[in-house]
Amino acid sequence: MKTAVQQARANTRSGEKTFQWFVAILLTVGGLLMVLPFAWMILSSFKTEGEVTKIPPTIWPQHFTLDNFKLLFDSMAFGTYLTNTLIIVLASFFGLFLNAMAGYGFAKFQFKGKGFLFYLVLATMMIPGQVTMIPVYLILNQMGLTNSMLGIVLPGLVGAFAIFLFRQFMSDIPEELLEATRLDGAGEFRTFLQIVLPISTPILAVQAILTFIGGWNSFLWPLIIANDEKLYTLSVGLSLLKGQNESQFALQMAGSTFMVVPIMIIFIVFQKYIIENYTISGIK
């Protein structure tokens, strides 16, 4: 009987191991199939136009060239688009600070109408952004801010989702820690800067990634609010590039690579904070 039980356990472990190997191989193959088009796009940005359209296609460039990237900045005004995009990203990071302050206020301060105001903020999450674009445009037009960088960045400075996340995270900060800081003579703003923000590093990192992606990929609103091409962003410039150079695939691959790679770098840099945030959430 003992031998039969041991044999059954051995068969079970062998079956589990075989299944794990099968899943690992399946995931590896799936991952390679997903990475292959992305790798081909990046490598194609360093190819000549003739090599990109070559049949059968090549993965590794036969002759590396930076001409596609040079053409983007020399003839396609991508330098201007990059500057505008960076301005939007930096303004979004300032908005991230405002969102953190709002979340801290909802989490740790008591004031009349706090609950109603917070639910009103949450209610705005149920309204699609496309619905409010026309009213926002009309308001900015009355203020004379259309076709300006301020008109592009102003509506996106604060957001209900970010305020909600900061509020939920900061609600778990011990009141005793804040009271001790205040007893030491620190004001509320200093407490927020030196105590609350360092503790909130994980959620700040997550929001920084989302903020960067949103600012870097901004397309529809800059296209609506700006009539001057000098105010366009990289996403708008990439769309223009595709429309004006339909047959230049190497140039399009270079533009796409220039759009995607910075997002990957930001994610790689901040991924440890995302994992830390998941760990803290699990402990709670």
Salt bridges, closest charged atoms under 4 A:
ASP172 OD2 - LYS284 NZ 3.21
GLU175 OE2 - LYS108 NZ 3.60
GLU179 OE2 - ARG182 NH1 3.09
GLU188 OE2 - ARG182 NE 2.62
